Amino acid sequence: MTSFNVMAGGRAQVLVDEQQLQQLQAELSRRGNELERLKAAMETLGAVNTPAHFVAAAMALCNELASRWKAERVGIGFLKGRYVRLRALSHTEKITRSMQLVLDIESAMEECLDQDVEVLFPPPKDASFVYRAAESLAGQHGPNAVISLPLRRERKHLKERADERFGNVVAVLTLERKTDKPFNLQEIEALRLTCDLFTSRLMDLYEHDRWLGAKALIATRRSLAWAVGAKHTWAKVAAIAVAGFLAFAIFKDGMYRVEAPFEVQMMKKQIIAANIPSYLKSVNAEVNDVVFCPETAQAFTDLNSTLPLAPVVAVPVPKTVLAELSTTDLKSSLQKAEHDLQQALLNAKNKLPDDKKLGDVNIYLEEAESHRAEIQFYKHQIEMATITSPIDGIVTSGEMRTKIGIPVKESDELFQIGEGGIRAELSVPEDEISEIKKGSAGTLKATAFPDRPVHFTVERINPVATVSAGKNVFKVRATLDPAASAWMKPGVEGLSKTDVEKHKYGWIWTRRMVNWVRMKLWM
């Protein structure tokens, strides 16, 4: 309406235009405030969007809000289980949960989350919410004005947390500032808008900026929640798993097996010991070497002597001499005995023409016989110093190269030679030996070859227990599958399982415990 019409129309018309003008000014002021709130919210969102990791984004958010709203402290906490944990605090690099300030902030956040409503202190006159924790926080670490705002997210899954007491509240934002600057309605609305804008971004970082195991656990829980419900998901899954386990243990049959360690041995063993006390001079054989007795080796030597190509391509003769002992002292004694023999014979010869000295001759002849016996003894001892293999086989033990020059006594063990095939010796615990019978079958696996199971049959059970590793065990001999001899060596160890009979899995798993209880209670 023009000014001419105003003047012509009188005072009533002018009053109507002033009222409209005031309404327009109020609308413009309201929209200006909304723009200011939107600007503040967008700038805060920009601070959250810049970092690529959750911790950095949360710290940037708290610092930005503290600076923009002139707050003493700004903290954000996330729901973890049934409690809220403070994850970021403005101008604080490291959060220690033992601090009283942190505990009070978390209490105020949980108070807000439990009620699913904004908690303000000092509260308005018509407040219907509980603000006890907020009042405690403001009084003990202030005096401050406190506001806690719940952060909500949209449910990505229909059943996700739908029936839990926290609804879709996932975090809480708490701001504190001096009591002379309480939060007014416009500031609260601006904070609401800001929270609505940055919650999605911050939650996305919170859920995905984790290590792979945490992500897998969250994805698993969501999948299980779809099947069993979001409330008490893990408890339900655990109950189902326990029920299934018990049903399996009660109704399913399995093979009861006796476990025992084993060692592969040769079927026949020959212990080679030192024949004389001396020093170890040389060693020719090592473990796993093939050795022959002198008779067999001589047959190879004779074969090489008759072959026309023997000078060019001779048949290799396996080792016969295993080791040699020092004979220096024996040779010295032999030389002395030979010298004494010659001297005794010479003395007897000189006394022989004199008939009156026949008694002396007999003495010298007896002395000569004694020296001859000594010579034979020393020659035999020298021959015994050469340690040869009495059988054809494989050296199974005897690492003697490191003991050259060390004195050995007569009958000290030097080597063990095995012949024939291989077998397994099981060390069965005494509480399970009654379950194993002659002819029982089973499977064993060597530690060196866990991917090659070998079948065996029990051949003999030793009736007397022996002590092994502080426990009583019974030695059980088992015949192995002939195919195993191609790759399994003597001395190999592992674990054997002997089949006994079929039982329920519950009986198998609880048998040891039941027997232990029976022994303790004498049942």
Phi and psi in degrees as a GROMACS rama.xvg file:
@    title "Ramachandran Plot"
@    xaxis  label "Phi"
@    yaxis  label "Psi"
@TYPE xy
-79.4551  165.306  THR-2
-68.6968  -31.1324  SER-3
-62.2417  -43.6944  PHE-4
-65.5415  -30.0053  ASN-5
-68.8415  -43.4276  VAL-6
-68.8904  -36.8015  MET-7
-76.6969  -29.6088  ALA-8
-80.8955  -17.696  GLY-9
97.5632  -177.493  GLY-10
-68.5429  -34.5938  ARG-11
-59.8245  -39.4821  ALA-12
-67.3363  -39.6101  GLN-13
-63.5916  -39.9693  VAL-14
-63.2379  -38.7866  LEU-15
-62.5852  -41.2027  VAL-16
-68.6891  -36.2473  ASP-17
-65.9928  -35.9169  GLU-18
-66.3239  -42.1516  GLN-19
-64.2019  -39.2636  GLN-20
-63.1068  -39.6498  LEU-21
-64.9976  -38.042  GLN-22
-64.6783  -41.3928  GLN-23
-63.7594  -42.5163  LEU-24
-64.0088  -39.6968  GLN-25
-64.5457  -40.5981  ALA-26
-64.2737  -43.3491  GLU-27
-62.8854  -41.029  LEU-28
-63.9921  -41.1131  SER-29
-63.5735  -43.994  ARG-30
-67.2118  -35.2752  ARG-31
-63.246  -40.6733  GLY-32
-65.0415  -38.9917  ASN-33
-64.1943  -40.2307  GLU-34
-64.3309  -40.3094  LEU-35
-62.9006  -42.9913  GLU-36
-64.1084  -41.2796  ARG-37
-65.4249  -39.6984  LEU-38
-62.5736  -46.2724  LYS-39
-61.8683  -40.1051  ALA-40
-66.79  -40.4772  ALA-41
-68.1818  -39.6668  MET-42
-64.939  -38.7485  GLU-43
-65.2367  -40.6753  THR-44
-62.1908  -37.1726  LEU-45
-62.232  -37.2443  GLY-46
-66.2919  -32.4233  ALA-47
-77.8669  -34.7827  VAL-48
-73.5288  -22.9875  ASN-49
-67.7276  -52.424  THR-50
-66.346  151.821  PRO-51
-99.9223  -6.12864  ALA-52
-122.115  154.78  HIS-53
-63.8273  -48.3604  PHE-54
-60.388  -44.7638  VAL-55
-64.7507  -39.5693  ALA-56
-66.7828  -41.0474  ALA-57
-65.3715  -41.5271  ALA-58
-65.6198  -41.4272  MET-59
-62.4978  -39.5303  ALA-60
-62.4103  -48.6181  LEU-61
-63.3196  -42.2619  CYS-62
-66.6511  -39.8921  ASN-63
-65.1325  -44.269  GLU-64
-66.3574  -39.8317  LEU-65
-62.6166  -39.125  ALA-66
-72.6876  -42.4858  SER-67
-72.671  -37.1642  ARG-68
-103.96  13.6181  TRP-69
52.83  45.3919  LYS-70
-94.2976  146.537  ALA-71
-70.6379  -43.5086  GLU-72
-145.342  143.612  ARG-73
-134.178  125.235  VAL-74
-130.5  152.197  GLY-75
-131.252  130.651  ILE-76
-125.151  147.849  GLY-77
-117.265  147.659  PHE-78
-70.8822  124.848  LEU-79
-132.291  106.588  LYS-80
71.5626  -117.358  GLY-81
-108.485  5.52415  ARG-82
-130.728  160.081  TYR-83
-96.9835  132.588  VAL-84
-115.828  127.195  ARG-85
-68.405  122.734  LEU-86
-107.266  -22.6417  ARG-87
-152.602  143.04  ALA-88
-138.356  133.333  LEU-89
-58.3376  137.368  SER-90
57.877  27.4591  HIS-91
-131.295  118.335  THR-92
-78.5254  -41.7775  GLU-93
-124.626  130.81  LYS-94
-103.942  124.385  ILE-95
-110.276  120.339  THR-96
-70.6705  -13.4817  ARG-97
-77.4832  -10.7931  SER-98
-69.2284  137.116  MET-99
-64.2781  -34.7616  GLN-100
-60.2589  -44.2541  LEU-101
-63.4368  -42.6608  VAL-102
-64.6286  -39.6202  LEU-103
-68.5712  -39.1292  ASP-104
-63.514  -42.4564  ILE-105
-64.7093  -36.409  GLU-106
-63.764  -42.3033  SER-107
-65.2177  -37.2862  ALA-108
-66.2954  -43.261  MET-109
-64.927  -34.4632  GLU-110
-62.0169  -40.905  GLU-111
-68.4785  -42.5009  CYS-112
-67.8845  -40.428  LEU-113
-60.9203  -38.1988  ASP-114
-88.1413  -13.8879  GLN-115
53.737  46.3588  ASP-116
-153.38  156.468  VAL-117
-70.0922  132.018  GLU-118
-111.322  122.879  VAL-119
-122.815  136.878  LEU-120
-138.379  127.705  PHE-121
-65.5636  142.049  PRO-122
-80.896  156.086  PRO-123
-69.283  166.669  PRO-124
-64.3807  -36.1597  LYS-125
-95.0641  24.9858  ASP-126
-66.6932  135.308  ALA-127
-116.02  7.32973  SER-128
-101.946  162.948  PHE-129
-88.8388  133.175  VAL-130
-133.037  29.1683  TYR-131
-64.7668  -47.3769  ARG-132
-66.1864  -37.4495  ALA-133
-65.1318  -39.3537  ALA-134
-64.855  -39.664  GLU-135
-64.743  -42.1894  SER-136
-63.1571  -43.7675  LEU-137
-67.5705  -34.9203  ALA-138
-79.5818  -40.5124  GLY-139
-79.824  -26.3534  GLN-140
-123.722  28.106  HIS-141
-133.885  -131.099  GLY-142
-75.4896  136.411  PRO-143
-134.03  161.278  ASN-144
-93.5221  134.408  ALA-145
-125.233  139.155  VAL-146
-138.681  134.092  ILE-147
-120.954  127.948  SER-148
-118.53  128.381  LEU-149
-74.3146  138.448  PRO-150
-103.986  125.274  LEU-151
-115.863  156.616  ARG-152
-133.331  159.491  ARG-153
-78.3191  141.729  GLU-154
-75.24  123.322  ARG-155
-81.3758  -21.5941  LYS-156
-124.24  140.465  HIS-157
-61.3883  -39.3816  LEU-158
-91.1563  -3.42694  LYS-159
-69.0777  111.261  GLU-160
56.6686  20.4032  ARG-161
-68.0333  -30.7053  ALA-162
-111.533  16.5461  ASP-163
-88.8814  160.182  GLU-164
-70.5412  -16.8483  ARG-165
-90.2364  -0.555664  PHE-166
56.9939  -132.125  GLY-167
-108.62  23.3261  ASN-168
-79.2408  124.783  VAL-169
-117.305  -17.2331  VAL-170
-157.279  168.769  ALA-171
-137.346  136.435  VAL-172
-109.711  126.937  LEU-173
-122.151  129.974  THR-174
-121.314  142.344  LEU-175
-131  136.016  GLU-176
-151.122  172.346  ARG-177
-58.0315  150.884  LYS-178
-67.9172  -19.2286  THR-179
-77.329  -4.48007  ASP-180
-128.31  67.8297  LYS-181
-68.4552  159.43  PRO-182
-77.8495  123.916  PHE-183
-94.3739  178.28  ASN-184
-63.3551  -40.8218  LEU-185
-65.0959  -40.2112  GLN-186
-67.1371  -38.1522  GLU-187
-63.8316  -41.0604  ILE-188
-64.7093  -39.4772  GLU-189
-63.5811  -39.6093  ALA-190
-66.6195  -37.2868  LEU-191
-60.4153  -46.4824  ARG-192
-62.5457  -42.8544  LEU-193
-60.8506  -44.1059  THR-194
-63.1551  -40.9892  CYS-195
-62.6011  -31.8389  ASP-196
-79.7696  -41.9194  LEU-197
-92.4374  -9.84513  PHE-198
-61.3695  -44.2378  THR-199
-62.1963  -45.4855  SER-200
-63.7995  -45.478  ARG-201
-67.4274  -38.2674  LEU-202
-67.3808  -36.2125  MET-203
-62.0174  -43.9434  ASP-204
-66.1541  -39.0223  LEU-205
-62.9567  -37.5758  TYR-206
-83.5293  -29.8775  GLU-207
-105.585  -16.6445  HIS-208
-88.6337  62.3507  ASP-209
-136.855  167.893  ARG-210
-72.8575  163.011  TRP-211
-59.1748  -36.8677  LEU-212
-64.2612  -40.6399  GLY-213
-66.1454  -39.2666  ALA-214
-63.097  -43.0341  LYS-215
-63.8091  -37.8949  ALA-216
-65.5663  -41.7272  LEU-217
-65.2322  -44.6822  ILE-218
-62.5419  -38.3019  ALA-219
-64.6502  -42.9887  THR-220
-63.2755  -39.2415  ARG-221
-65.6256  -40.7125  ARG-222
-64.489  -42.0506  SER-223
-68.5533  -34.2085  LEU-224
-62.9106  -33.3012  ALA-225
-64.4031  -30.8126  TRP-226
-89.8192  -41.947  ALA-227
-113.236  -4.33863  VAL-228
103.811  151.776  GLY-229
-77.9272  -22.8564  ALA-230
-84.2587  127.361  LYS-231
53.1779  48.1896  HIS-232
-61.4711  -50.404  THR-233
-66.1648  -36.0066  TRP-234
-64.2042  -41.2408  ALA-235
-65.072  -44.5433  LYS-236
-62.801  -41.5173  VAL-237
-63.0332  -40.7103  ALA-238
-63.9133  -42.3439  ALA-239
-63.9099  -41.9709  ILE-240
-64.2805  -42.4295  ALA-241
-64.2923  -42.4185  VAL-242
-62.6014  -42.9958  ALA-243
-64.5594  -39.4119  GLY-244
-63.2858  -44.9008  PHE-245
-64.175  -40.0686  LEU-246
-63.5603  -41.537  ALA-247
-62.8455  -44.1722  PHE-248
-67.7956  -31.5033  ALA-249
-83.7086  -38.2428  ILE-250
-106.264  -18.1667  PHE-251
-92.4772  133.989  LYS-252
-91.1557  144.423  ASP-253
-142.421  164.478  GLY-254
-82.7827  122.681  MET-255
-80.4969  124.331  TYR-256
-124.415  144.683  ARG-257
-99.2857  120.555  VAL-258
-92.4666  140.384  GLU-259
-158.132  142.668  ALA-260
-71.6885  156.9  PRO-261
-140.922  164.78  PHE-262
-139.984  134.722  GLU-263
-80.8407  131.567  VAL-264
-131.885  161.062  GLN-265
-77.2109  152.019  MET-266
-66.8588  -35.3502  MET-267
-126.959  136.644  LYS-268
-127.419  141.347  LYS-269
-123.723  123.095  GLN-270
-90.5982  126.269  ILE-271
-103.098  118.561  ILE-272
-115.457  163.96  ALA-273
-70.0649  133.828  ALA-274
-87.6557  -23.4953  ASN-275
-138.382  153.659  ILE-276
-76.5224  124.651  PRO-277
-167.237  -161.441  SER-278
-111.58  145.61  TYR-279
-75.2566  114.806  LEU-280
-89.6232  -47.2553  LYS-281
-152.308  156.234  SER-282
-130.542  128.147  VAL-283
-108.778  -16.4972  ASN-284
-119.595  146.764  ALA-285
-124.85  172.058  GLU-286
-61.5078  139.142  VAL-287
78.1338  3.4663  ASN-288
-76.9008  141.826  ASP-289
-85.8063  127.482  VAL-290
-127.066  151.843  VAL-291
-122.908  155.965  PHE-292
-76.6885  160.981  CYS-293
-56.5126  -36.2727  PRO-294
-64.2529  -45.2977  GLU-295
-66.3854  -41.4256  THR-296
-62.1989  -36.5626  ALA-297
-64.637  -34.3812  GLN-298
-63.9681  -38.6142  ALA-299
-65.8154  -39.7919  PHE-300
-63.8216  -43.8434  THR-301
-62.8795  -37.3239  ASP-302
-64.5125  -40.8588  LEU-303
-65.6521  -32.9921  ASN-304
-71.4912  -24.4948  SER-305
-95.0673  -17.0207  THR-306
-74.8379  134.856  LEU-307
-68.0437  -28.1624  PRO-308
-95.9965  11.8271  LEU-309
-58.5926  -38.8816  ALA-310
-63.7346  -25.7406  PRO-311
-94.7542  -53.9122  VAL-312
-125.918  98.9495  VAL-313
-95.0731  149.21  ALA-314
-73.5594  123.966  VAL-315
-65.2459  134.438  PRO-316
-99.2656  122.487  VAL-317
-61.6705  163.879  PRO-318
-68.4988  143.227  LYS-319
-115.718  -44.5848  THR-320
-82.2158  121.265  VAL-321
-86.807  -42.8199  LEU-322
-160.954  166.141  ALA-323
-131.701  139.935  GLU-324
-100.541  155.165  LEU-325
-67.3816  133.577  SER-326
-119.962  18.8897  THR-327
-60.447  -48.6461  THR-328
-66.2027  -36.6316  ASP-329
-67.0098  -39.3305  LEU-330
-67.8963  -37.3792  LYS-331
-63.6086  -43.306  SER-332
-66.0123  -34.5922  SER-333
-66.2546  -43.883  LEU-334
-62.2171  -41.2494  GLN-335
-64.153  -40.8938  LYS-336
-65.7195  -39.1154  ALA-337
-64.6711  -40.6269  GLU-338
-65.1648  -42.9946  HIS-339
-64.7507  -34.168  ASP-340
-63.6982  -46.3336  LEU-341
-62.8681  -39.8328  GLN-342
-66.6152  -40.483  GLN-343
-65.2432  -41.3441  ALA-344
-65.2595  -38.1048  LEU-345
-66.3648  -40.9047  LEU-346
-64.7714  -40.3048  ASN-347
-65.1206  -37.6298  ALA-348
-68.0449  -37.2899  LYS-349
-69.5096  -30.4519  ASN-350
-88.1096  -9.34184  LYS-351
-64.7549  -42.081  LEU-352
-64.1691  -24.93  PRO-353
-88.4627  111.719  ASP-354
-66.4643  -24.0483  ASP-355
-74.8187  -14.1387  LYS-356
-111.339  30.0483  LYS-357
-65.6839  -30.848  LEU-358
-63.646  -40.5732  GLY-359
-65.5292  -35.2607  ASP-360
-62.2078  -44.034  VAL-361
-62.3169  -36.3164  ASN-362
-64.1333  -44.7612  ILE-363
-66.2231  -35.3179  TYR-364
-67.8414  -40.8538  LEU-365
-63.5622  -37.8011  GLU-366
-64.313  -36.7981  GLU-367
-65.7974  -40.3788  ALA-368
-62.9955  -38.6222  GLU-369
-62.7843  -40.3679  SER-370
-69.1146  -34.1119  HIS-371
-62.9942  -41.5203  ARG-372
-62.7159  -39.32  ALA-373
-63.3801  -40.5761  GLU-374
-62.2083  -44.5455  ILE-375
-62.3648  -39.1389  GLN-376
-64.2575  -45.3907  PHE-377
-68.7582  -35.7192  TYR-378
-64.2774  -41.5267  LYS-379
-64.1558  -40.9256  HIS-380
-62.8715  -40.1362  GLN-381
-64.6697  -39.8228  ILE-382
-64.3243  -38.7225  GLU-383
-70.0289  -16.1401  MET-384
-70.1404  -18.1138  ALA-385
-91.2066  111.992  THR-386
-87.3654  113.524  ILE-387
-113.713  162.394  THR-388
-83.9441  126.408  SER-389
-80.8268  -12.6203  PRO-390
-136.796  167.209  ILE-391
-91.3686  125.608  ASP-392
-177.574  -155.65  GLY-393
-123.725  136.092  ILE-394
-71.2336  116.787  VAL-395
-98.3884  -21.9214  THR-396
-156.227  154.042  SER-397
130.498  68.1465  GLY-398
-85.7342  85.1686  GLU-399
-102.189  -4.74431  MET-400
-63.9128  -30.4246  ARG-401
-79.702  -3.95557  THR-402
-110.553  15.1437  LYS-403
-64.29  132.188  ILE-404
91.7194  -5.19524  GLY-405
-90.2341  136.091  ILE-406
-68.4338  144.553  PRO-407
-126.278  149.464  VAL-408
-98.247  161.901  LYS-409
-63.1712  133.49  GLU-410
81.361  4.69627  SER-411
-68.6206  133.151  ASP-412
-70.9068  130.545  GLU-413
-110.816  -46.87  LEU-414
-138.973  161.313  PHE-415
-127.456  129.187  GLN-416
-118.457  129.494  ILE-417
-110.117  148.055  GLY-418
-137.62  162.036  GLU-419
84.6561  -160.008  GLY-420
-83.8899  -168.863  GLY-421
-112.317  157.146  ILE-422
-145.696  168.891  ARG-423
-111.502  139.562  ALA-424
-112.986  112.976  GLU-425
-91.3145  140.867  LEU-426
-106.969  92.0257  SER-427
-89.0572  130.662  VAL-428
-60.0577  149.951  PRO-429
-65.2968  -26.1927  GLU-430
-79.8075  -3.70286  ASP-431
-125.187  1.96751  GLU-432
-66.5311  -26.8484  ILE-433
-68.2429  -19.0195  SER-434
-81.2196  -17.3774  GLU-435
-97.2573  133.4  ILE-436
-122.208  160.482  LYS-437
-65.0468  129.889  LYS-438
96.4606  -5.31543  GLY-439
-64.1163  143.148  SER-440
-104.524  161.76  ALA-441
-171.03  -173.265  GLY-442
-136.269  141.736  THR-443
-130.56  155.047  LEU-444
-132.097  129.275  LYS-445
-80.2723  146.676  ALA-446
-60.5737  -35.4456  THR-447
-77.6025  -20.0387  ALA-448
-133.939  67.5303  PHE-449
-68.0167  -15.3495  PRO-450
-92.8183  6.95552  ASP-451
-124.669  87.3208  ARG-452
-69.5631  143.319  PRO-453
-125.243  129.105  VAL-454
-83.7629  144.769  HIS-455
-142.167  165.19  PHE-456
-131.753  133.913  THR-457
-68.4232  126.289  VAL-458
-103.135  -40.886  GLU-459
-154.522  142.584  ARG-460
-116.478  120.902  ILE-461
-68.3943  125.9  ASN-462
-76.2888  -9.48997  PRO-463
-113.682  132.803  VAL-464
-77.9229  151.228  ALA-465
-125.245  159.813  THR-466
-94.8378  126.579  VAL-467
-139.365  120.925  SER-468
56.6227  38.1538  ALA-469
77.5952  9.1987  GLY-470
-128.483  150.961  LYS-471
-80.3589  126.23  ASN-472
-133.773  156.5  VAL-473
-109.834  132.336  PHE-474
-82.8829  126.629  LYS-475
-122.221  123.251  VAL-476
-89.6266  137.031  ARG-477
-131.982  139.4  ALA-478
-87.8588  129.389  THR-479
-92.9731  160.527  LEU-480
-59.4844  129.087  ASP-481
-55.3937  -27.8987  PRO-482
-66.2232  -21.7281  ALA-483
-73.2333  -22.5689  ALA-484
-67.088  -15.2625  SER-485
-72.4642  -26.3997  ALA-486
-129.846  -17.4815  TRP-487
-88.5466  134.35  MET-488
-109.317  155.155  LYS-489
-61.2892  142.467  PRO-490
95.668  -12.3896  GLY-491
-67.9415  137.592  VAL-492
-119.929  162.718  GLU-493
178.798  -154.245  GLY-494
-124.99  135.496  LEU-495
-115.219  151.233  SER-496
-131.377  115.733  LYS-497
-98.812  124.665  THR-498
-69.9097  132.61  ASP-499
-111.07  -71.3393  VAL-500
-165.901  167.455  GLU-501
-83.2588  137.699  LYS-502
-145.863  169.64  HIS-503
-67.5077  145.139  LYS-504
-61.2283  -33.6767  TYR-505
-61.2053  -40.555  GLY-506
-66.4033  -40.6441  TRP-507
-63.8954  -45.0938  ILE-508
-73.8337  -25.7953  TRP-509
-104.719  2.58725  THR-510
-61.7219  -46.731  ARG-511
-61.8272  -43.4205  ARG-512
-65.2726  -42.2422  MET-513
-62.5032  -43.5755  VAL-514
-64.3171  -37.5699  ASN-515
-63.8538  -42.1155  TRP-516
-65.0623  -40.33  VAL-517
-62.1382  -39.5679  ARG-518
-68.1086  -39.5624  MET-519
-70.4673  -39.3462  LYS-520
-92.4232  -2.63434  LEU-521
55.8421  53.033  TRP-522
